C-alpha cells in the first residue's frame, strides 16, 4: 500500500481498511509493505504467502508492481501484468473496447513534442469533436489531471498546463447523462451504482472527500433492462482486458446508451469507495469482500 503515485493517500486508506478486515477474518500475520519506503525486491519471499495489492495508480496498478510479484513468484491479488498495463493505458483500453464493440467516446492522442495550437485546432475540426472537450493524461487514475474545457481558450490553457506534467494527452468529447459504475468480481457482475456529484463531474474530490457530498444511488436509477445491460457490458470489458479479481467499469448513460469511459483494475477500498458499497447492497460484508479478493490471488495471469 502507499507507493509513489498521485493516489498514494487513497492507497494508504485502502490498505488500512483491508488490513483491519483481514485481521477481523482471523489472518494474524498481516504486514505492511510500502514501496515508497522500501524496494519491492526486499519482500521476504520465504515469509510471504500472498501479496494483497492495495496500490493505486502508476507503478502499482499499471503492471509494474505486478511484474515484480511475478518475478518473485508470490501469488498476488487483482489483475496480472498485461491486463493491468492495458487497462491503465487509456489508449490501449479504448482500442480493446472498440474491437469488442463496446461503445466508448471517440478520441485522439496528442504528444507534447508535436503540440501547437494550430495543429490541435485542426485535429478537433477533422475529428468533428464538439465542446465541451475533455483533456486528460493517458495513464492516471482517480480522475487526476482530467479537465473539462468549455471553449478553445480553456482547452489551450489546460493543455499547456498538463503538458508540463505529462508527455501524452487524450482528447475526447464530454459525454453528459448519468454516472453509472459497475463492479465485477471474479468475472461475475455485482451491481451498478449511480453517482450524482455536486461538483462539475466525479473528480478526485468528489470521489474521496465527504465534504463534496456526492450522492450515491444503489441500485442505479435506470430501468431493469438497462441495468442488466450495464452489468453485461462491464463483464464483457472485464473479460476483454483479461482481468482477474475485482474491477470497476465507469460509464456515462446518455440518450439511452452506455459509454464506457474506463475500467479500473484496483478500485478503492476506502469508506467512501463504490465496490464495497455495491457488495454491501448484495449482502457481502467488507470483510468477506476483502477475503474473496485475497483467496483469488494467483501468479502467471
C-alpha positions in Angstrom: 0.0 0.0 0.0 1.1 3.6 -0.4 3.5 3.8 -3.2 4.6 6.9 -5.1 1.7 7.8 -7.4 -0.7 10.7 -7.1 -3.1 8.3 -5.5 -0.8 7.5 -2.6 -3.1 8.8 0.2 -6.1 6.8 -1.2 -3.9 3.7 -1.4 -2.9 4.1 2.3 -6.6 4.4 3.3 -7.5 1.3 1.2 -4.6 -0.6 2.7 -5.5 0.3 6.3 -9.1 -0.8 5.7 -8.1 -4.1 4.1 -5.6 -4.8 7.0 -8.4 -4.3 9.5 -10.7 -6.6 7.5 -8.1 -9.4 7.2 -7.4 -9.3 10.9 -11.1 -9.5 11.7 -11.3 -12.6 9.5 -8.6 -14.2 11.6 -5.4 -13.6 9.5 -2.8 -12.9 12.1 0.4 -12.4 10.1 -0.6 -9.3 8.1 2.4 -7.0 7.5 2.6 -3.6 5.7 4.8 -3.0 2.7 5.1 0.5 1.3 7.2 0.7 -2.0 7.9 4.4 -1.3 9.9 3.4 1.8 11.2 0.0 0.7 12.2 -1.6 -2.6 9.9 -4.3 -3.9 12.8 -6.7 -4.2 13.2 -6.6 -0.4 10.0 -8.5 0.1 10.9 -11.6 2.0 9.7 -14.4 -0.3 10.1 -17.1 2.4 7.8 -15.3 4.8 5.2 -14.1 2.3 2.3 -16.3 1.4 0.2 -13.8 -0.6 0.6 -10.2 -1.6 -2.6 -8.2 -1.2 -2.1 -5.3 -3.7 -3.8 -2.2 -2.4 -1.7 0.2 -4.5 -3.4 2.6 -6.8 -2.2 4.5 -9.9 1.3 4.5 -11.5 3.7 1.7 -10.6 1.1 -0.1 -8.6 -1.9 -0.6 -10.9 -0.2 -0.5 -14.3 1.7 -3.8 -14.5 5.0 -2.5 -12.9 4.4 -3.9 -9.4 2.8 -7.0 -10.9 5.9 -7.8 -12.8 7.9 -7.8 -9.6 5.4 -10.1 -8.0 5.6 -12.4 -11.0 9.4 -12.4 -10.7 9.2 -13.2 -7.0 6.7 -16.0 -7.8 4.4 -14.9 -5.0 0.6 -15.1 -5.5 -1.0 -11.6 -5.6 -4.4 -10.1 -5.9 -6.2 -8.4 -8.8 -5.2 -8.4 -12.4 -1.9 -9.5 -14.0 0.9 -7.6 -15.8 -0.6 -7.3 -19.3 -4.2 -6.7 -18.3 -3.1 -4.1 -15.7 -1.0 -2.3 -18.2 -3.7 -2.4 -20.9 -6.4 -1.2 -18.5 -4.4 1.7 -17.1 -3.4 2.9 -20.6 -6.5 4.7 -21.8 -5.4 4.5 -25.5 -5.0 0.7 -25.4 -8.1 0.0 -23.4 -10.2 2.2 -25.7 -9.0 0.3 -28.7 -9.8 -3.0 -27.0 -13.3 -1.7 -26.2 -13.8 -0.7 -29.8 -12.6 -4.1 -31.1 -15.1 -5.8 -28.8 -17.9 -3.4 -29.9 -18.1 -1.7 -26.5 -19.2 1.9 -27.1 -16.7 4.5 -25.8 -16.3 8.2 -26.6 -14.3 8.9 -29.8 -10.8 10.4 -29.1 -7.5 11.4 -30.3 -4.0 11.5 -28.7 -1.5 14.4 -28.8 2.1 14.2 -27.9 3.9 17.0 -26.2 6.6 17.1 -28.8 4.1 17.7 -31.6 1.9 20.2 -29.8 1.0 23.6 -31.1 -2.4 25.5 -31.1 -2.9 25.4 -34.8 -2.4 21.6 -35.0 -4.7 21.0 -32.1 -7.4 23.2 -33.6 -7.1 21.4 -37.0 -7.5 17.9 -35.4 -10.6 19.0 -33.5 -12.2 20.1 -36.8 -11.2 17.0 -38.6 -12.4 14.7 -35.8 -15.6 16.7 -35.5 -15.3 16.9 -31.7 -17.5 19.5 -30.2 -17.2 21.4 -26.9 -17.1 20.7 -24.0 -13.9 18.7 -24.6 -12.2 16.5 -22.0 -8.4 16.5 -21.9 -6.6 14.0 -19.6 -3.4 12.0 -19.2 -3.5 8.6 -20.8 -2.3 6.7 -17.7 -3.6 8.3 -14.5 -6.4 7.1 -12.2 -8.9 8.7 -9.8 -9.6 11.5 -12.4 -6.2 13.0 -11.7 -5.4 15.6 -14.4 -8.8 15.5 -16.0 -10.0 18.8 -17.3 -13.4 19.7 -18.9 -13.0 22.6 -21.3 -16.0 24.6 -22.5 -14.2 26.6 -25.2 -11.0 26.7 -27.2 -9.3 29.2 -24.8 -9.7 27.0 -21.7 -8.7 23.9 -23.8 -5.3 25.5 -24.8 -4.7 26.7 -21.3 -5.4 23.3 -19.7 -3.4 21.5 -22.4 -0.4 23.7 -21.8 -0.5 23.1 -18.1 -0.9 19.4 -18.4 2.0 19.1 -20.9 4.2 20.5 -18.1 3.4 17.2 -16.3 2.7 14.6 -19.0 4.2 13.7 -22.3 1.0 12.5 -23.9 -2.7 13.6 -23.6 -6.0 12.3 -24.7 -8.8 14.5 -26.0 -12.5 13.3 -26.2 -15.9 14.9 -26.2 -17.6 15.3 -22.9 -20.5 12.9 -22.5 -23.4 14.1 -20.4 -26.0 12.0 -18.7 -25.9 9.7 -15.6 -22.7 8.5 -13.9 -23.0 4.7 -13.7 -20.3 2.5 -12.2 -20.4 -1.3 -12.2 -18.4 -3.7 -10.0 -17.3 -7.1 -11.3 -15.6 -9.8 -9.1 -14.0 -12.9 -10.4 -15.8 -12.3 -13.7 -19.3 -12.0 -12.2 -21.1 -8.6 -12.1 -22.1 -7.5 -8.6 -24.2 -4.5 -9.4 -24.4 -0.9 -10.7 -24.4 2.3 -8.6 -25.3 5.8 -9.8 -23.4 8.9 -8.7 -24.7 12.4 -8.5 -21.7 14.7 -7.8 -22.3 18.3 -6.7 -19.1 19.2 -8.4 -18.6 19.7 -12.2 -18.0 15.9 -12.6 -17.0 12.9 -10.5 -13.4 14.1 -9.9 -10.8 13.3 -7.3 -12.5 15.4 -4.6 -16.0 14.1 -5.4 -14.6 10.6 -5.1 -12.8 10.9 -1.8 -14.0 13.8 0.2 -17.2 13.6 2.3 -17.4 17.4 2.1 -18.0 17.0 -1.7 -21.4 15.4 -0.8 -21.6 13.2 -3.9 -24.9 11.3 -3.8 -24.7 7.5 -4.2 -27.8 5.8 -5.5 -27.8 2.0 -5.2 -29.1 0.4 -7.3 -28.6 2.9 -10.2 -31.9 4.6 -11.1 -32.2 3.1 -14.6 -34.8 0.7 -15.9 -34.3 -3.1 -15.3 -33.3 -3.9 -18.9 -30.7 -1.1 -19.0 -29.4 -2.1 -15.5 -28.8 -5.6 -16.8 -27.2 -4.3 -19.9 -24.7 -2.3 -17.9 -23.7 -5.5 -16.0 -23.3 -7.3 -19.3 -21.1 -4.7 -20.8 -18.9 -4.5 -17.6 -18.5 -8.3 -17.7 -17.6 -8.2 -21.3 -15.0 -5.4 -20.7 -13.5 -7.3 -17.7 -13.1 -10.4 -19.9 -11.8 -8.5 -23.0 -9.0 -7.0 -20.9 -8.2 -10.3 -19.3 -8.8 -9.1 -15.8 -8.9 -11.0 -12.5 -10.3 -10.3 -9.1 -12.2 -7.0 -8.8 -12.7 -4.4 -11.5 -15.0 -1.3 -11.7 -16.2 0.0 -15.0 -17.1 3.7 -15.3 -19.9 4.5 -17.6 -21.9 7.5 -18.8 -25.5 6.7 -19.6 -26.6 9.3 -22.2 -29.5 9.2 -24.6 -30.3 5.6 -23.7 -26.7 4.4 -24.5 -23.8 3.4 -22.3 -20.4 4.9 -22.9 -17.6 3.1 -21.2 -15.0 5.7 -20.1 -12.5 3.4 -18.4 -12.1 0.2 -16.4 -10.2 0.2 -13.1 -8.4 -3.0 -12.1 -7.8 -1.9 -8.5 -10.7 0.1 -7.3 -10.6 2.0 -4.0 -11.4 0.1 -0.8 -12.0 3.1 1.5 -15.1 4.1 3.5 -16.3 6.1 0.5 -15.4 3.5 -2.2 -18.0 2.2 -4.5 -17.2 -1.5 -4.9 -17.6 -2.2 -1.1 -20.9 -0.2 -1.2 -22.2 -2.3 -4.1 -21.0 -5.5 -2.4 -22.7 -4.5 0.9 -26.0 -4.0 -1.0 -25.7 -7.5 -2.3 -25.2 -8.9 1.2 -21.4 -9.1 1.1 -19.7 -7.5 4.1 -16.5 -5.6 3.7 -14.5 -8.3 5.5 -16.0 -11.0 3.2 -15.2 -8.9 0.1 -11.6 -8.5 1.1 -11.3 -12.2 1.8 -12.8 -13.0 -1.6 -10.1 -10.8 -3.2 -7.4 -12.5 -1.2 -8.5 -16.0 -2.0 -8.5 -15.2 -5.7 -4.7 -14.4 -5.6 -2.5 -16.2 -8.1 0.5 -15.8 -10.4 1.1 -16.2 -14.1 -2.1 -14.5 -15.2 
